[in-house]
Amino acid sequence: MITEITIAGLRRSFLVLSSSVLAAVLLSGCGGVVSGLDSDDTQTVTDTPDNSPDNSPDEGVDSGSDVDNDVDDSPEVGGRVFNHPGVITSQADLDRMRTKVAQKEEPWYSAWEVMSTDSLTNLGRWPRPLETLDRGGAQSNYGRIYGEIWTTHQSALAWYVTGDDAYAEQAIRYLNIWASVMTGVAGNTNVSLLALYSYQLAESAEIMRSYEGWAPEDQQRVKDWFVNVWYPINDYFLSRGGRCVSHYWANWGLANVASAMAIGIFADNEKIYNKGLNILYNGLGAEALDQLLYRRHPGNMGQYQESGRDQGHASLGYALYGAIAKMALNQGDDIFAYNNYELLATTEYIAKYNSGEEVPYVTYDNCDNVNQTQISGGARGIYRNGWNLLANQYENRLGIAAPWTRKKADEIFPEFRGGADELAYGGLTETLEPYPLGGAPRGLTPTIRDGEISLSWWGATGSERYTLKRAESAEGPYSDIVTRGAEELLTYTDLDVENGKQYFYHVTAISPVGESEPSNMVAVTAGHDLRYHLTFDDLDEGTTDGVFGKALVLDGIDDYYTIDKPDLVSGLGDFTLAGWVKADTDRGWQRMIDIGADDQRFMTLVPFGVDRQACFIIAKVGTFGTYYVEKATQVCGGHPVVGEWTHLAITLKGKTSVLYVNGEEVAREEATRFIPDQLGILDQIWVGRSQYGNDPLLAGQVDNIRLYSGALTADELKALYVAGTL
């Protein structure tokens, strides 16, 4: 018996559904329209009066779920030690801000002058607390808290800059009185959006935690207030059920992730902090990192999940995930660099479009049958704070060029009070010293699409142009093949290539200090190249004679094989996946191989799928699916025979998928929606096991699995079937 242990690290929870019942379950949970509100929809998170519905077309709704809202308010024993202050503004941020203002250094001093003369920074202000904060209910009153947040935050910053305790007393006065008076929240499902305010309040409280005049018992009362009154909102939403997984727009989840992480940091509660962090990495909803970026277009233009909705909500997304990423960074968790700077890809996309430029777009679908065929111009160019944080993190801390993000940051500097969903004055708190000139480009990534080599890369801060270079060996010599300006899309498709020939690429940057060192080097074989080959010839047990060498034997009870290679499909566009399988039974949906992250994002080859035909599926159900057959790609054909070796192969070239059984084409699909690279990081790769917990394990044998970049031709597939190699 062979059962390989799963890949180390945080794992996703399985939605225990089989492929055959997925459609019915999803359809039963998608009874609303995302932008509408059900007239009878209510939600009570804490002990509040009965709620009446909010009929405004604000957000989506929840049909209810069995969620345990009990909050464990004790820190993890032996858990992490949080860095304080460490919500959005770190100690280094505060010290830099104070020093720069004292020295009247620009641009910090100008930003300070604007904030310090803002009327809501004035001393002598008093809070107007509410016992119950209502959003979407009969007594909707959440607008009251906007000014309260701004005064608290601006007073906290003013205290740190000036050292004047009068500002500190004002900030803690607001926190103490609100914590003493406000005991609950109310409203319909929109109550979940109160999380937008709790993360901002926790940021202010975190800045004030070092103020010696804040009595320990008062500070503890405020911590308890966050944990017992605010956090249940987050816990309820982030533990949600009852709706199909992509029903809610990303900003809902991001607001609750931001709140949970901020509360966890301020309250020194690792369980609460991890609730938010784990959702980012392992969640299935639109707020998860692998769902935020809907489609990465050439040149690292990252279409955001809400871009087809309107720009007000799309821009709220960057403001929230920027704040979240900064919180995580302060605690040693780097989200800014995740998946080749995924957040920057979406930030640049949003910034470019809202600067009046055009960006690529593909149709967005979700499980509520929302179908957005073009990017929305609604609220285009909206004023929204948060650009300075992102521009400084990428350009001045990491040295990555973010021209469109920087353009927006400069336009709104120093970030005046505007909308209530994000804090102001990021120009004061987030501005960093410039990154040194002369840095190299990075993240050069090749993808073969429709038989052509497409390359994209990230620029370097302060560079004026970039030169892509190519060679026929890793050592060179390298020849210039194209130059791109700093604000052009940093991408190029190399058409001057020969099939079967390997090419080597890197990029250099030109800045006022000269030409940089080259970026990372990538090697690409035009046409097709064997990317991964799995035989079982080196296994000492659990094998038998196969078609070529040894074959893996699986018992259909608890056997499966884990491929520990999470970058297996990274950068993969056109491809060929092939292997041999001999099934002992015709139980449907047994996997020969399943490459995925969870039951929402995967690609798989099965010997017996629809009508006992061989099938290939590539799906991103969390974003796309009423049912993956309709919204993703499923190609089925041929009829493998139980107890006989069958060679299965799938090719993708451009948008055309072709399925082969025993070297013969049996089905094709001309409108394939995804390439593997667009599914995100896939770290659950199994032979003989499905991403769906109720699908049967494979009973039978598997041999000689091959993954190629590029699509093999029909003749090459025939040769692979006959000879086992090319």
Summary of the structure (lengths in Angstrom):
residues: 726
radius of gyration: 27.2
end to end distance: 31.9
largest distance: 85.2
contacts: 2672
relative contact order: 0.10
helix: 32%
strand: 22%
